Amino acid sequence: MSRIDSPFPHKPLSWPQIYLGVALTTLASLILELSLTRIFSVVFYYHFAFLAISIALFGLGVGGVLSYLIASRTGKVFSKLGVLSTCNAVIVPASLLYLLTRQKGFDNLTLAGVYFLSALPFVIAGAVVAMAIAETIERVDRVYFFDLLGAAGGCLLLVPFLNVLGGPNTLIASGVLFAAAGAIWFHLEGRIQGRAGAVLIALALTSLVILNFKKPVVEVRYAKGAELPPEIFVKWNSFSRIGLVKESNSIVIDADAATGIANYDFDHLSESDRQGLLTQGPALPYRLKHRAKTLVIGAGGGYDVARALASGSKDITAVEINPIIANTIMRERFPELSHRLYFRPEIRLFVEDGRGFVRRSKEKYQIIQATLVDTWASTAAGAFALTENNLYTTDAFRDYLSHLTDDGILAFTRWGFDPPRESLRLLSLARVALLQLGETDIAAHVLVGRENTQLLNKWGATDTVIISRKPVPRENIPAIVAQIGSAGLTPVYWPGTPFPSAFSEYLRAKDPAEFYRGYQYDVTPVSDNRPFFFYTVQPGDLVDFLRNAYRFSADYKINRAVPLLFGLVGVSLLATVITLALPPLLLRTRLPAEKGVRRFLLYFVAIGVGYILIQVALIQKFVLFLGHPTYALTVIIFSMLVSSGMGSYYSRKALDGSPERWMKALGLVAALVVALALAVGPIISAGVGLPLWVKIPLTVVLIAPAGFVMGMPFPTGLGYLEKRRQAAVRWAWSLNAASSVMGSALSMFFGLYLGLQQTLILGGLLYLAAMWVVRGEKAA
């Protein structure tokens, strides 16, 4: 028997409408959560984006605790849910306006306000879902199915919403969905006025989205604590906000990273312009090889392509992952800004991930180049993935070197520091890859030149690292060193250099491991299993780094996320403890006192942390396979939510209340996840070159079996808890959500320091810990 009855005497309770109300709430919550990561990444720096995930999960957990207080008040359940959902529809755009009008970037008061207002909609959504589940516990398997189904729908809608509507409008659209859920709850209670109010709010927000789409008013005007320059064009997609600044002829990505548009007329190129292009640091490979067959990864506004053209190249392949840059700006809306560069016959342009393109390419190139290819902005998935970059791994460098001709060179330009970090790590990647390809004298393959040396300890110095496929002939070295100088660079390393430097010390080290241990920064080679190239602070140096790093240096921006991650782990652990302890302190009379109930709540901690560890590690793993973090986010979360929802739906029939079957299901989760952890690496490596329409269903097939079984433990645990003490159901919901916060932080921590495969295995082992709790309950 349900704890809630139909408000109409002769009409049964409408379960489909209850399911729809829950699904709309979780649909709106997921769209709000992930669109908020995009907004945070633009308005603040990228490392605040994964803070948005913790805000959402923690808010959902607090909402579960709040549901205790709300449930204790007089009034009908559906009316309460209607009021909460309708209020949420108003709070969402209000919090967006507050966020977009902050003119200061990092003061504590601003961040506190952002945190509170951003968390509030999730607190309310958490209360709504917790109350709905607690009040319909006899159908928890069905309700939880629609909970997950709604969230899965959010995954599907997120990408088209961001691509079409943009970041602010997508966030407002989540408010429309909250209002629609409110109308359903009021309808179930028979509150006509409440339903009409919710519908009016939904229509008002829909009108705001339409008007704002036609003429943006609610848009980002301030970012990183400064007013944005005038932009003649702005467009969002699922992983970026692109603005075009006409005054500087540059494309600005997420109000932070910029790429200039190469404004050269190659039909009438003057000698001074040609020399100007070839005396810039990234032009070094083109001074070493004229008229080379070239692959440019991260073509952007075309400067590297222009340098290749200036050197006489007639066969240039340009790869750019962002369709707004490659298509909308460079080929459709503003081609005249680059003199129609990407329409030239020498150039073939591909809009896709550079790593995937190289893996599936059958061609070999004389030059492969990547200049500062990254952005310090988070994709929706990067919020989970701590901005991993699969372009910079030992596996990637083996792919690049394998696609060079025997006289070919690999040219990467990264930020320069003293002592070197990123550029030295490039050498550690190249060392592993060259050894795997059979080369032995690694020092003979390397050239390093530095531009803007005077900015080395501030901002703007760059190192161009050249890796040759075969050793550089000794007789060519004097001419090569002269060309490094002619390219506007200071020679830093070349084979046989007599000058000491970190580069020469590393390349001449007999034991690289000993060098890594003694070096000030972490420059160890990173692989596809641990693709965190940019994070170079040694764990033991985090405190000193925070104290001494220059706040506005590139080094600070890149590595700032690591201490924030440590803080997030600590805060999430504290949040979980508070969620475990707070309800009995506040609501002692209404909470369970039976022996073993609180011990059993650890079960929900184990499956909460385990589920999110597995999910985040799989997202990170499949970024390379699917070609972009957004695809990985959508496919992995959608697959897991739908398969878990199906598992929840069939859990009652499959487990039939049997503790033995319950424990077998938990053990099966652990076995399937460990098997997946061991198998997924080789599968990704073998299939990364397959077309996307093949890779997506293959991913679903790989994920679905584990996801299906992972959907069973949560509703089964709630059903068991309801029999022991129904009042603890909301508590378990809150604790599971708070544990997910801890899991999201731990997944990044373990991925960074252990690896993604190991993170997956740890997630599976936590289901064995949950099995141990169930076994203890059975024995008791």
Buried (B, 14 or more C-beta within 10 A) or exposed (E): EEEBEBBEEEEEBBBEBBBBBBBBBBBBBBBBBBBBBBBBBBBBBBBBBBBBBBBBBBBBBBBBBBBBEBBEEEEBBBBBBBBBBBBBBBBBBEBBEBBBEBEEBEEEEBBEBBBEBBBBBBBBBBBBBBBBBBBBBEBBBBBBBBBBBBBBBBBBBBBEBBBEBBBBBBBBBBBBBBBBBBBBBBBBBBBEEBBEBBBEBBEBBBEBBEEBEEEBEBBBBBBBBEEBEEBEBBBBBBBBBBBBBBEEBBBBBBBBBBBBBBBBEBEEBEEEBBEBBBBBBBBBBBBBBEEBBBBBBBBBBBBBBBBBBBBEBEBBBBBBBBBBBBBBBBBEBBBEBBBBBBEBEBBEBBBBBBBBBBBEBEEBBBBBBBBBBBBBBBBBBBBBBBBBBBBBBBBBBBBBBBBBBEEBBBBBBBBBBEEBBBBBBBBBBBBBBBEBEEBEEBBBBBBBBBBBBEBBEEBEBBBBBBBBBBBBEEEEBEEBBEBBEBBBBBBBBBBEBEEEBBBBEBBEBEEBEEBBEEBEBBBBBBBBBBBBBBBBBBEEBBEEBBEEBEEEBBBBBBBBBBBBBBEBBEBBBEBBEBBBEBBBEEBEEEBBEEEEBBEBBBBBBBBBBBBBBBBBBBBBBBBBBBBBBBBBBBBBBBBBBBBBBBBBBBBBEBBEEEBEBBBBBBBBBBBBBBEBBEEBBEBBBEBBBBEBEEBBEBBBEBBBBBBBBBBBBBBBBBBBBBEBBBBBBBBBBBBBBBBBBBBBBBBBBBBBEBBBBBBBBBBBBBBBBBBBBBBBBEEE
